């Protein structure tokens, strides 16, 4: 089992920055890669970024160049740095872990169905 707990959500003005943290506990060595997702009311959960053990990263176009995913050396804390936030970024943000193996030399996928462990979420609200 893997447990994840997000923090850092807040209300910010458009153009502002925010950093989210996800503490990971349990059988970390069973995880192949990690990701950040978000879900706005009435919308489907959307993948944002993923990172694997080799720190290969993937970003969805909607956040590329504005968001940065990273993790601690111990692989027990996941981060999402967000800048130039827009009102459209308003959502509940989730970190997640996948037990699938990331393919060597390839960027990890950011597909909701590949992730079996999820945190409870942290709310990010961006006002115009």
C-alpha positions in Angstrom: 0.0 0.0 0.0 1.1 3.6 -0.7 -0.4 6.6 1.0 -0.2 10.1 -0.4 -1.1 13.4 1.3 -1.2 16.8 -0.5 -0.8 20.2 0.9 -0.2 23.8 -0.2 -3.4 24.6 -1.9 -4.6 28.2 -1.5 -6.4 31.1 -3.1 -4.1 33.3 -5.3 -4.5 36.1 -7.8 -4.2 35.5 -11.5 -0.5 35.6 -12.5 0.6 34.4 -9.1 2.6 31.3 -8.0 1.9 28.4 -5.7 3.8 25.3 -4.7 2.1 22.0 -3.8 3.6 19.2 -1.8 2.7 15.5 -1.6 4.1 13.3 1.2 4.4 9.7 0.2 4.5 6.8 2.7 4.2 3.0 2.6 5.7 0.7 -0.1 7.5 3.4 -2.1 9.6 0.8 -3.9 6.5 -0.6 -5.5 5.9 2.7 -7.3 7.0 3.1 -10.9 6.1 6.7 -11.4 4.2 9.6 -9.8 1.9 12.3 -11.1 -0.1 15.4 -10.5 -3.7 15.7 -11.6 -6.6 18.2 -11.2 -10.3 18.1 -11.3 -12.6 21.1 -11.6 -16.3 20.9 -10.7 -18.2 19.2 -13.4 -15.1 18.2 -15.3 -13.2 15.0 -15.7 -9.9 14.5 -13.8 -7.1 15.8 -15.9 -3.4 14.7 -15.9 -0.9 17.5 -15.6 2.6 16.0 -15.1 4.4 12.8 -14.2 7.9 11.9 -13.0 9.6 8.5 -12.7 12.5 7.1 -10.7 15.0 8.4 -13.2 13.3 11.8 -12.9 12.1 11.7 -16.5 9.2 14.0 -16.7 6.1 14.5 -18.8 3.9 17.6 -19.0 0.5 18.2 -20.6 0.3 21.1 -23.0 -2.0 23.1 -20.7 0.8 23.5 -18.1 4.0 23.1 -20.0 6.3 25.9 -19.2 4.3 27.1 -16.2 4.3 24.0 -13.9 7.3 22.0 -12.7 7.2 18.5 -11.2 10.0 17.3 -9.0 10.7 15.0 -6.1 13.0 14.5 -3.2 16.1 12.4 -3.3 14.4 9.9 -1.0 11.4 9.6 -3.4 9.1 10.3 -0.4 8.0 13.8 -1.3 6.5 15.0 -4.6 6.3 18.7 -5.6 4.4 20.8 -8.1 5.6 24.3 -8.6 3.0 26.4 -10.4 3.6 29.9 -11.9 1.7 32.4 -14.0 -1.5 30.9 -12.7 -4.8 31.6 -14.5 -8.4 31.3 -13.4 -8.7 28.2 -15.5 -6.2 26.5 -13.2 -8.8 26.6 -10.4 -9.4 23.0 -9.4 -8.8 20.3 -6.7 -5.3 19.1 -7.2 -4.3 15.5 -6.6 -1.0 13.6 -6.4 -1.0 9.9 -7.4 1.3 6.9 -7.7 1.4 4.2 -10.4 2.7 0.7 -9.8 3.3 0.3 -13.5 6.9 0.4 -14.7 8.1 3.4 -16.6 9.8 2.3 -19.8 13.5 3.1 -19.9 14.3 6.1 -22.1 10.6 7.1 -22.3 8.7 9.7 -20.5 6.1 8.4 -18.1 2.5 8.7 -19.2 0.0 10.9 -17.4 -3.1 8.7 -17.7 -5.7 8.6 -14.9 -6.3 4.9 -15.4 -2.6 4.0 -14.8 -2.6 5.4 -11.3 -3.9 3.3 -8.5 -3.0 5.3 -5.4 -4.4 8.8 -4.8 -4.3 11.5 -2.2 -7.3 13.4 -0.9 -6.6 16.5 -2.9 -5.8 20.2 -2.1 -7.9 23.1 -3.5 -6.3 25.7 -5.7 -8.4 28.8 -6.5 -7.2 31.5 -8.9 -9.1 34.7 -9.0 -9.0 37.2 -11.9 
